[in-house]
Amino acid sequence: MQNILQKMASFVAQIGIESEDPDEVRLQKTLLVVIALMIIPAAALWGIIYLFFDEVLAASIPLSYAVISSLSIFIFSHTKRYRFYRFSQLFLLVLLPFLLMLALGGFVNSSGVILWSFLCPMGALVFSGSRSAVRWFLVYLGLVILSGFLQTFARPANNLSPFLITIFFVLNIGAVSSIAFILLYYFVSQKDTAFYALHTEQQKSENLLLNILPKEIAAILKNDSRTIADHFEGVTILFADIAGFTPMSAAMSPVAVVDMLNEVFSHFDTLAEKYNLEKIKTIGDCYMVAAGIPRARPDHAHAIACMALEMRSYVSSSGGQSLNFRIGVNSGPVVAGVIGRKKFIYDLWGDAVNTASRMESHGTPGKIQITESTYELIKDQFICEERGTATIKGKGEMRLWYLIGENTNTSM
């Protein structure tokens, strides 16, 4: 029995379906066929009962619906003309209950059978959209009003007993309510599914935006189209670059190069999150991170120094592929903002940024080179070794230090 029901359900689900139909249209077609298959036996039963009580004209109307609706499903299964099938079903639903009501003698004598016509605008709302539903609702409302005018010309009685009229009231209200509930349930479930999908996509977009931009900047971009540019007085910038990367990468496969950089830079990202720093970007084998933007913080140099030490420790271990990084750090004022409208980036500008880059490019592999401005900010909490004076491109002679480790004898 269960297998038979499953085969029937599978057969119904394929009626009128085309291979290019999206999932929503497939579901609409199936639901409309199912609703029609629910109404057809009810209409046939109504017609047989009316016929039994010698209401031949009244009986011919629901029986006609059962025949015409069955024929339309058969035609739909072969032609796949969904719009025509949908229109024919809605037209039958709105017109035939009105005619049946007139045949039986008005609202009361017909047990409120015109309620079935309300399924037409309900179905249009689900299967055709709001504009079509409004038009069908106006047709339904017009027929109801017309029924009120024609009530005075209707038959005063029919061959149905008061008890049977009451039974039909229960059946009409119960059947129409059940089908209307199914349609409304489908409509609401589709709305919930759509809202959930929209929320999911919005969440993905927000997460993607937060992976590109600081959360404060992302919030501004979502709500404002103004140019984002701010000045920060106290910022520390770190650049890290793999020494000898070009010849090393030439001896590796492209996949191996990407895997290596992904492993190392992913660990750096973890450290940036640990110290609440802002990763700015990666360029090739160069990694850039900053502290003090877009949220000002007094310990910006201390936080960068802690991350730099952990970066050096990691890359010198097996987990870091035994690589040699040059790490350069500098502190000072910068301008920060967002550049571009597509593939935008949050970036930093200013002499402090250029100097930090020079600290890396003029640095020593395996060492963390810092400027005097950074040294003055961290000298009490960290052990630093003076390198001496060096000529830096674009800067001239500069006093430089190597960051050695944290000073455990003092507290911040």
C-alpha positions, -999 to +999 in steps of 0.1 A: +000+000+000+028+024+009+046+016-023+014+024-043+010+057-025+046+066-032+043+058-069+011+079-070+028+108-053+058+105-077+034+105-107+015+135-095+048+154-089+058+150-125+026+162-141+033+193-163+069+195-151+096+206-175+133+200-171+142+238-171+116+246-144+131+261-112+123+245-079+096+271-070+077+266-103+079+228-099+064+231-064+037+255-076+027+231-104+026+201-082+006+219-055-020+232-080-025+197-094-028+183-058-054+210-049-074+202-080-072+165-073-086+172-038-115+193-052-124+168-080-137+140-057-155+166-034-172+181-065-182+146-077-196+137-043-216+170-041-230+163-076-240+128-068-258+139-037-276+167-055-286+143-082-299+118-056-323+146-044-335+155-079-315+187-081-304+179-117-292+214-127-273+218-094-258+184-098-246+191-133-224+220-121-200+202-097-200+171-119-190+194-148-162+208-127-150+172-120-150+163-156-135+196-170-108+198-142-098+162-149-096+169-186-075+200-180-050+180-158-047+155-186-041+182-212-016+199-189+003+167-185+008+165-222+011+202-233+029+216-202+010+248-207+010+259-171-004+294-176-034+281-195-039+253-169-036+278-140-061+302-156-086+274-163-085+262-127-089+297-113-118+304-137-136+272-128-132+279-091-146+314-092-175+308-116-190+274-109-197+279-071-215+311-081-237+293-106-243+264-082-255+289-056-280+304-080-292+269-090-299+260-054-317+292-044-292+316-028-268+318+000-287+297+027-303+272+004-269+264-012-252+261+022-228+290+014-213+271-015-200+304-030-173+301-003-155+278-028-150+308-051-128+323-025-102+297-033-097+314-066-080+347-053-063+326-026-048+303-053-039+333-075-020+348-046+001+316-043+004+306-080+002+339-099+014+367-076-002+397-059-014+416-090-032+386-104-047+378-070-061+414-067-079+410-101-093+376-092-104+389-058-123+417-074-140+392-096-149+371-066-162+402-047-182+412-077-199+378-079-207+379-041-223+414-045-242+402-076-254+372-056-268+396-030-289+414-057-301+381-073-311+367-039-346+382-042-351+364-076-338+330-063-359+299-056-374+301-022-366+264-015-350+234-031-353+196-026-327+194+001-339+190+037-328+215+064-307+188+080-289+182+046-284+219+041-268+221+075-245+191+066-235+209+034-227+240+054-203+220+076-188+203+045-184+235+025-169+255+054-147+226+064-134+217+029-128+253+019-111+261+052-088+231+048-078+239+013-073+276+021-052+266+051-030+245+028-026+274+004-018+298+032+006+274+048+024+270+015+025+308+010+039+314+045+064+286+043+077+300+010+080+334+026+099+319+055+121+300+032+128+331+012+135+352+043+158+325+057+177+323+024+179+361+023+192+362+059+217+335+051+230+354+020+231+387+040+251+369+067+275+355+041+279+390+026+285+406+060+310+379+069+328+384+036+328+421+042+342+417+077+370+395+062+380+424+040+374+454+062+374+463+099+339+460+114+337+497+121+345+505+084+321+478+072+293+493+092+299+527+076+301+513+041+267+495+046+249+527+057+269+556+041+284+563+007+308+590+020+346+588+015+362+570+044+394+587+055+407+593+090+439+605+106+454+585+135+482+599+155+495+568+172+498+537+150+524+509+148+528+491+115+545+457+109+557+443+076+569+408+073+585+393+041+601+359+033+638+362+027+648+346-006+613+338-016+618+342-053+644+315-058+627+293-033+593+295-050+609+288-084+619+254-071+583+246-059+551+237-076+524+265-077+502+244-053+530+240-029+538+277-029+501+286-022+497+260+005+529+272+022+518+309+022+483+300+032+495+279+062+519+307+074+497+336+068+467+319+083+487+315+115+496+352+113+459+360+110+453+340+142+479+360+160+463+393+147+430+382+162+447+372+194+461+407+199+431+425+184+452+439+156+441+449+121+454+429+092+458+453+063+468+431+034+491+406+019+511+413-013+528+382-026+549+369+003+546+402+022+523+405+052+511+438+067+494+444+100+488+474+122+477+484+156+459+516+166+435+517+136+406+519+132+404+518+170+429+540+188+447+522+216+476+534+238+494+500+237+497+498+199+534+493+198+533+468+227+507+447+209+526+447+176+558+437+194+541+407+210+528+396+177+562+401+160+579+379+186+553+351+182+557+354+144+594+349+146+590+320+170+565+303+146+585+307+114+617+294+130+599+262+139+589+233+117+553+246+117+565+276+099+583+256+071+616+267+086+614+300+067+634+331+073+613+363+076+625+398+077+602+417+100+601+455+102+582+477+126+576+515+129+553+538+148+538+571+139+509+590+125+490+577+094+460+583+073+437+554+069+408+549+045+390+529+018+401+530-018+380+519-047+344+510-053+350+475-065+375+451-048+380+479-023+406+477+004+412+494+038+448+509+035+472+531+053+493+560+040+520+582+054+557+584+062+552+560+091+540+533+067+568+538+042+594+537+070+579+504+084+583+490+049+619+501+047+625+484+081+615+451+066+633+455+032+665+468+049+662+442+077+681+410+085+665+376+080+653+361+112+654+395+129+627+420+140+640+455+131+624+485+147+628+522+145+637+546+173+600+558+175+589+522+182+618+516+205+609+546+227+574+531+231+584+496+241+619+499+256+607+494+292+587+463+285+609+446+259+645+437+255+660+455+224+695+454+209+708+484+192+719+478+157+734+511+152+730+536+124+721+525+089+714+543+057+678+538+047+665+545+012+645+577+012+652+583+049+690+587+052+708+578+084+686+562+110+692+546+144+678+511+145+672+484+170+664+446+170+636+434+191+649+405+211+622+395+235+598+405+263+613+419+295+599+395+321+614+417+349+590+445+343+552+448+338+534+469+313 
